[in-house]
Each structure stands twice: as structure tokens, then as C-alpha cells.
Amino acid sequence: MILYPWAIFIMKSYLRSSYGVDKKVSYISETFNGERKKGYGILSIGYQAKTVTFESFKGPDPEIQDLLFFLFSDKDIRKLIREYQHRGRKEDYKIDVWSASATKVYINFYRRGIFTYRKHLFDFTCNLKINKIDRIYIGDLVEAMVEFDRQQNSCWLPYIENFSRKWLRSRTTFRYEKCEYTPYIKTGATRII
């Protein structure tokens, strides 16, 4: 079977639009001894579930402000934000920020004014480093950012004063990295007996 270039383009765009995309990224962050080093991570965007996941896998953890600038400047995330703003929310909620040795961000859900359950969004250390953002719904990320902006007088909370994509890209150290295909990657167990 011969696949024409236009057919390959349509297949790629369908897969990208229906499932999601993984992006390898690099960033510059401070280590514990104060020197600036390059780190690497994976940004995963799920289109069906409208979720974002970030995990660093090499080098120092990124700073929360730098990561947020990058997330809100990514074109795929901005597309999800527009869809979220168009559709709105159905459940009552409140963003809850707890600060101790690390700042933890939750979203609490309510039914008729009564607390029903809580979902952990992400947390960052006292030196404003974040290691991982588990699978987070894009609307929860947006509402957490709005809550951070509302509490600007809190010195430990990051905030964004301008959501222009160009401005955000100029403020972040994150860059997209070219992903290289590694052949012969296996998932299943090999049978030898």
C-alpha cells in the first residue's frame, strides 16, 4: 500500500488532534549550590481529556514561574484554554492553597455549598521549584492561575501579569527539543522458555 504525502499529513493531524501530543523540552534552572544548569522534561497534552502533564527527567527541577510562563505560551495549551473558556464549568469549586514547607495547590468541589471532595493539582517547594505536575485538567490550571493572580500580595505565589503569547515566550527559559526516534523499544515481556 502506497501512502501519499497528503494522506500521511491527514493521519498525523488526526492522531494529534484526537489523542494528544508529547513534547520534549529543555529549560535553565538553579541547582542547590546556586549554579544554573540545563534540565529536560516532557510536556504531555491530552486532547480528549483536556489535560496537561509535566515531568522533569534530567537536571534540576524547573522554577514554577518559568514553567507557568511556558505552559501558558504553548499553542496547544492555549487552544485547550479557549475550549475551556467557551464550554465553562458545571461544578462549584474553590482553589485552595496550603503553605508549609512546600506550597500545595488543591481544588475543592462543592454541591449546594457543601464540600464533597478535593483534588490535588500540584505543589512546589519553598525555593519555588516544581518537579511534576500530574495529570491536571486545563480548567483547573486556569483557575489556579487566576487564584494566584488574585492573591498577588502573597510573595510565594507565582502570578502572570500579561497573557500575551509573545510576552510569555520572552520570559521563559523553556525551549522545545527535537525528539529522536529510538528503534526497537519494547513494552511486553520476552519469552525464553
Sequence and secondary structure as in RCSB ss.txt:
>XXXX:A:sequence
MILYPWAIFIMKSYLRSSYGVDKKVSYISETFNGERKKGYGILSIGYQAKTVTFESFKGPDPEIQDLLFFLFSDK
DIRKLIREYQHRGRKEDYKIDVWSASATKVYINFYRRGIFTYRKHLFDFTCNLKINKIDRIYIGDLVEAMVEFDR
QQNSCWLPYIENFSRKWLRSRTTFRYEKCEYTPYIKTGATRII
>XXXX:A:secstr
    HHHHHHHHHHHHHHTEEEEEEEEEEE TTS EEEEEEEEEEETTTTEEEEEEEESS  BHHHHHHHHHH H
HHHHHHHHHHHH   SEEEEEEEESSEEEEEEEEEETTEEEEEEEEEEEETTSB  EEEEEEHHHHHHHHHHHHH
TTT TTS   S   HHHHHHH   EE      TT   S     
